[in-house]
């Protein structure tokens, strides 16, 4: 069975924020919440890279592991969904997520910030609402996945740096891109990430 994943090719991302805008418009995400954001590393320096960040729909999602009411769970397709009816707004998922994906919908004191919100991979919600219904859209946003479409953020990416779909196919596409760029085995690993040799 396919496992849905996102991958952002940092060599192609141009920091245009089309993915962020597409997500906000498609899902009518409230002001102050970004289910997707573009992070720039080494801003203004040689080697500057931009990466589109959101919920990465982890295989073993730490947000789901720490949720005391088990409202975050993976689907059969590997999409990590969130049931807002069960959520108590404790924020454990926010602290556990290495990507900062779950967010409070409001600013305020603990308990008054509301229930968490996160990327749904444009697959609707994790609650009891009927798929594609107005109730599901109001609570979770668009259900493009149910219509056989990819998340709009990936479809709107002008340079195709943001890929979405079956993880195996995405990995194959990225591998082909890396081979064409000529990085060889230096595309992965400690040496590339930290610019130093591994000491044994």
PAZA-186073 format. One record per residue: x, y, z of N, C-alpha, C in turn; residue in one letter. Coordinates in steps of 0.001 Angstrom, whole numbers, padded with zeros to 6 digits, always signed. Layout:
N
XYZXYZXYZa
...
***
This chain:
200
+000834-001189+000000+000000+000000+000000+000874+001247+000000x
+000447+002236-000734+001195+003499-000850+001165+004256+000465x
+002280+004892+000777+002351+005789+001939+002573+007194+001412x
+001627+008071+001672+001697+009436+001160+002740+010247+001923x
+003559+010963+001199+004638+011756+001797+004793+013084+001064x
+005460+014013+001736+005919+015257+001135+007432+015206+001049x
+008008+015867+000047+009442+016071-000019+009675+017426-000674x
+010520+018231-000068+010868+019526-000661+012322+019476-001119x
+012517+019669-002401+013846+019690-003004+014421+021100-002802x
+015318+021237-001843+015855+022556-001480+016642+023204-002620x
+017130+022412-003570+017851+022983-004710+016911+023646-005716x
+015615+023378-005606+014646+023955-006541+013776+025039-005912x
+013629+025043-004593+012722+025990-003937+013258+027416-004101x
+012369+028335-004542+012779+029723-004778+012137+030686-003767x
+011558+030163-002691+010993+030982-001617+009873+031898-002126x
+009042+031381-003041+007958+032207-003597+006714+032197-002716x
+006596+031203-001825+005468+031053-000910+004149+030744-001606x
+004187+030244-002833+002954+029826-003509+002301+028670-002761x
+003098+027784-002198+002561+026646-001438+001803+027124-000201x
+002357+028131+000471+001726+028684+001677+000393+029323+001316x
+000384+030124+000262-000830+030810-000181-001882+029810-000646x
-001465+028801-001406-002399+027782-001889-003061+027056-000724x
-002280+026704+000284-002813+026004+001453-003825+026879+002190x
-003455+028130+002435-004360+029027+003164-005668+029236+002411x
-005589+029414+001100-006800+029647+000310-007656+028399+000172x
-007035+027265-000088-007792+026026-000306-008513+025567+000952x
-007887+025775+002100-008443+025281+003361-009061+026372+004237x
-009027+027615+003746-009539+028754+004511-008994+028755+005940x
-007673+028631+006017-006980+028603+007305-007044+030005+007915x
-007397+030116+009202-007531+031439+009822-006225+032230+009839x
-006359+033549+009912-005218+034445+010015-004393+034063+011234x
-003071+034024+011090-002193+033699+012206-001757+032249+012241x
-002429+031394+011479-002048+029983+011410-001507+029708+010015x
-000391+029029+009957+000168+028570+008687+000366+027071+008783x
-000436+026319+008086-000223+024873+008052+001054+024554+007289x
+001460+025455+006409+002699+025303+005654+003435+026627+005682x
+004761+026564+005773+005575+027781+005763+006888+027476+005047x
+007538+028524+004570+008831+028359+003899+009910+028870+004846x
+010878+028018+005120+011983+028349+006016+013236+028516+005165x
+013962+029614+005371+015203+029855+004638+016384+029643+005570x
+017321+028833+005131+018518+028502+005906+019691+029259+005297x
+020563+029817+006126+021709+030622+005678+021243+031813+004845x
+020230+032502+005321+019621+033612+004583+020661+034682+004241x
+020795+034973+002950+021711+036008+002479+023162+035607+002423x
+023464+034339+002676+024850+033856+002671+025024+032821+001567x
+026248+032542+001184+026467+031466+000202+025905+030152+000738x
+025283+029415-000129+024672+028152+000280+023260+028314+000811x
+022666+029490+000616+021293+029729+001082+020342+028728+000448x
+019454+028170+001258+018454+027215+000782+017125+027535+001444x
+016042+027338+000702+014702+027476+001247+014016+026118+001194x
+013220+025838+002226+012528+024560+002334+011088+024825+002752x
+010159+024223+002046+008747+024315+002401+008457+023283+003494x
+007947+023763+004630+007752+022897+005800+006278+022801+006167x
+005852+021622+006544+004508+021368+007070+004578+020034+007798x
+003436+019490+008137+003413+018140+008685+003986+017209+007625x
+004962+016400+008009+005588+015499+007048+004935+014116+007046x
+003866+013956+007804+003107+012710+007860+004054+011536+008112x
+004730+011645+009242+005771+010688+009642+005229+009265+009741x
+006087+008309+009436+005725+006903+009563+005457+006548+011017x
+006293+007031+011917+006105+006809+013352+005995+008192+013994x
+004855+008827+013824+004669+010235+014183+004809+010476+015684x
+005777+011322+016094+005935+011604+017517+004731+012337+018109x
+004034+013126+017292+002850+013835+017791+001778+012835+018224x
+001621+011765+017454+000634+010739+017797+001058+009964+019042x
+002362+009776+019206+002869+009011+020346+002612+009708+021679x
+002667+011054+021674+002540+011778+022949+001119+012242+023245x
+000215+012109+022291-001150+012599+022491-001846+011774+023570x
-002260+012414+024684-002881+011653+025777-004275+011128+025459x
-004947+011695+024468-006298+011234+024132-006341+010504+022787x
-005168+010302+022184-005041+009558+020921-005902+010146+019809x
-005920+011478+019709-006709+012104+018642-005899+012262+017358x
-004601+012011+017400-003756+012056+016204-003415+010619+015832x
-003682+010274+014586-003491+008886+014167-003175+008814+012679x
-002464+007765+012243-002187+007595+010814-003308+006811+010135x
-003583+007149+008876-004547+006389+008084-003806+005250+007384x
-004546+004442+006644-003926+003349+005895-002969+003868+004832x
-003198+005091+004368-002334+005694+003347-001133+006408+003949x
-000993+006378+005266+000137+007025+005921-000080+008501+006203x
-001285+009000+005984-001581+010398+006283-001901+010504+007766x
-001255+011452+008440-001477+011629+009882-002580+012665+010072x
-003717+012201+010576-004875+013069+010779-005107+013365+012253x
-005999+014304+012492-006231+014848+013825-007735+015008+014025x
-008270+014415+015084-009694+014518+015392-009902+015677+016361x
-010458+016784+015863-010633+017973+016696-011700+017783+017774x
-012580+016794+017598-013583+016536+018625-012957+015907+019867x
-011914+015125+019682-011230+014486+020812-010143+015366+021422x
-009582+016275+020632-008449+017099+021067-008812+017924+022302x
-007883+017964+023265-008099+018767+024473-007221+020012+024487x
-006425+020212+023436-005604+021418+023326-004441+021479+024299x
-003910+020324+024696-002814+020300+025678-001495+020800+025079x
-001305+020653+023771-000098+021137+023110+001069+020169+023106x
+000899+018960+023631+001997+017995+023636+002478+017705+022210x
+001543+017633+021278+001910+017339+019887+002787+018444+019312x
+002500+019673+019679+003297+020813+019210+004752+020671+019657x
+004956+020294+020916+006311+020158+021446+007021+018921+020916x
+006271+017875+020569+006884+016638+020091+007258+016703+018613x
+006558+017519+017848+006771+017548+016404+008060+018288+016044x
+009006+017636+015340+010251+018322+014971+010052+019383+013889x
+008873+019408+013260+008602+020361+012190+007692+021500+012640x
+007227+021464+013886+006346+022515+014390+005008+022549+013677x
+004525+021397+013225+003299+021365+012414+002025+021649+013209x
+001755+020959+014303+000523+021282+015039+000623+022681+015648x
-000436+023443+015509-000437+024815+016015-001747+025112+016715x
-001677+026033+017679-002904+026538+018297-003567+027514+017339x
-004893+027498+017265-005564+028423+016364-005666+029848+016895x
-005388+030042+018192-005513+031363+018787-004356+031610+019739x
-004073+032875+019981-003077+033266+020963-003817+033522+022267x
-003264+033078+023379-003913+033314+024661-003311+032442+025730x
-003929+032446+026878-003473+031632+027992-003794+030171+027735x
-003117+029301+028458-003339+027865+028312-004820+027562+028536x
-005383+026745+027667-006786+026380+027787-007705+027268+026971x
-007270+028480+026668-008124+029378+025886-007655+029487+024438x
-006639+028728+024097-006068+028813+022748-006775+027909+021753x
-007655+027055+022205-008415+026191+021310-007745+024860+021045x
-008323+024125+020121-007818+022803+019755-006803+022935+018642x
-005876+022024+018595-004770+022105+017649-005263+022031+016203x
-004447+022596+015301-004718+022566+013880-003428+022126+013188x
-003535+021324+012135-002358+020875+011408-002712+020538+009970x
-001700+020352+009167-001867+019934+007776-002602+018600+007735x
-003554+018503+006821-004311+017261+006655-003967+016545+005348x
-002961+017032+004626-002599+016490+003311-003768+016665+002351x
-004565+017681+002605-005795+017937+001841-006657+016674+001772x
-006710+015948+002901-007490+014707+002968-008671+014851+003909x
-009135+016077+004112-010269+016273+005007-009857+016106+006447x
-010733+015556+007234-010464+015505+008665-010463+014121+009249x
-010159+014093+010528-010101+012836+011247-011291+012617+012140x
-012323+013414+011975-013500+013311+012829-014612+012489+012201x
-015786+012534+012820-016919+011723+012360-017680+012311+011168x
-017287+013493+010699-018005+014133+009595-017893+013301+008314x
-018935+013369+007505-018930+012641+006229-017865+013233+005308x
-017068+012379+004643-016041+012888+003729-016640+013767+002641x
-016045+014939+002444-016501+015869+001432-017666+016746+001851x
-018133+016606+003085-019280+017391+003548-018870+018814+003917x
-019867+019689+004016-019619+021076+004416-019100+021131+005857x
-019566+020213+006697-019107+020166+008095-017626+019812+008168x
-017215+018841+007345-015808+018449+007319-014950+019614+006823x
-015409+020296+005771-014655+021423+005221-014513+022543+006242x
-015579+022846+006960-015540+023928+007952-014556+023635+009070x
-014423+022374+009430-013562+022011+010553-012126+021720+010139x
-011938+021084+008971-010608+020605+008589-010074+021162+007269x
-010947+021656+006429-010503+022146+005130-010835+021172+004019x
-010183+021364+002904-010474+020649+001665-010164+019154+001751x
-010961+018355+001023-010701+016914+000915-010380+016582-000537x
-009284+017116-001034-008836+016853-002400-008412+015397-002559x
-007864+014820-001507-007392+013444-001561-008549+012499-001877x
-009709+012779-001288-010899+011971-001554-011366+012068-002996x
-010959+013138-003691-011303+013324-005105-010206+012788-006021x
-009181+012166-005429-008083+011624-006218-007040+012649-006622x
-007011+013794-005923-006064+014859-006243-004972+014941-005181x
-003859+015549-005568-002762+015794-004631-003043+017057-003827x
-002336+017273-002709-002488+018527-001971-002188+019716-002883x
-002961+020787-002712-002827+021934-003601-001463+022606-003464x
-000851+022557-002286+000461+023177-002112+001469+022601-003099x
+001454+021283-003283+002387+020635-004207+002002+020906-005661x
+000718+020940-005939+000286+021201-007318+000616+022622-007752x
+000641+023570-006812+000893+024971-007152+002371+025328-007183x
+003237+024416-006795+004672+024701-006763+005188+024878-008189x
+005623+026097-008520+006013+026414-009892+007297+025716-010336x
+008198+025425-009405+009454+024770-009766+009417+023271-009490x
+008292+022793-009014+008116+021381-008629+009154+020951-007605x
+009501+021875-006714+010405+021492-005636+009628+020742-004557x
+008352+021084-004366+007522+020406-003377+006793+019264-004060x
+007153+018058-003659+006552+016858-004228+005628+016224-003201x
+004519+015670-003672+003585+014970-002798+003093+013734-003528x
+002848+012682-002760+002339+011449-003355+002929+010235-002674x
+002914+009121-003371+003457+007866-002861+004944+008051-002545x
+005339+007725-001334+006713+007926-000884+007747+007245-001754x
+007445+006047-002256+008398+005331-003110+008609+006057-004441x
+007551+006587-005012+007658+007303-006284+008392+008625-006088x
+008090+009317-005004+008783+010578-004707+010278+010340-004518x
+010630+009280-003786+012041+008959-003587+012729+008674-004917x
+012043+008000-005825+012602+007699-007145+012813+008985-007946x
+011832+009891-007906+011964+011168-008615+013154+011953-008069x
+013261+012004-006749+014359+012762-006142+015712+012128-006459x
+015772+010805-006436+017023+010117-006756+017469+010441-008181x
+016521+010460-009124+016848+010800-010509+017354+012243-010623x
+016735+013150-009862+017195+014542-009877+018623+014662-009354x
+018902+013959-008275+020241+014011-007677+021277+013442-008628x
+020946+012336-009298+021877+011739-010260+022166+012702-011414x
+021151+013414-011882+021336+014369-012977+022178+015567-012537x
+022076+015937-011290+022869+017065-010784+024329+016692-010612x
+024626+015390-010512+026007+014956-010412+026596+014973-009019x
+025772+014910-007999+026286+014905-006628+026903+013561-006247x
+026470+012501-006900+026968+011174-006546+026559+010818-005137x
+027428+010094-004443+027098+009665-003080+027198+010814-002081x
+027716+011954-002497+027837+013091-001592+026527+013798-001319x
+025441+013357-001963+024138+013993-001747+023568+013654-000378x
+024015+012571+000198+023463+012127+001477+024572+012015+002509x
+024204+012002+003750+025123+011618+004801+025708+012747+005610x
+026510+012349+006545+027112+013237+007526+027984+014307+006873x
+028810+013894+005919+029743+014823+005282+028992+015978+004614x
+027914+015661+003923+027126+016698+003252+026433+017596+004258x
+025851+017002+005271+025072+017776+006238+025943+018675+007110x
+027092+018159+007530+027904+018900+008509+029265+019336+007994x
+029542+019064+006738+030798+019471+006102+032036+019027+006896x
+031978+017815+007419+033125+017260+008130+033102+015754+007991x
+034248+015135+008129+034326+013693+008017+033860+013054+009317x
+033345+011817+009166+032920+011063+010329+034150+010511+011009x
+034308+010768+012282+035440+010249+013068+035027+008926+013691x
+035833+007868+013447+035456+006599+014063+036292+006259+015264x
***
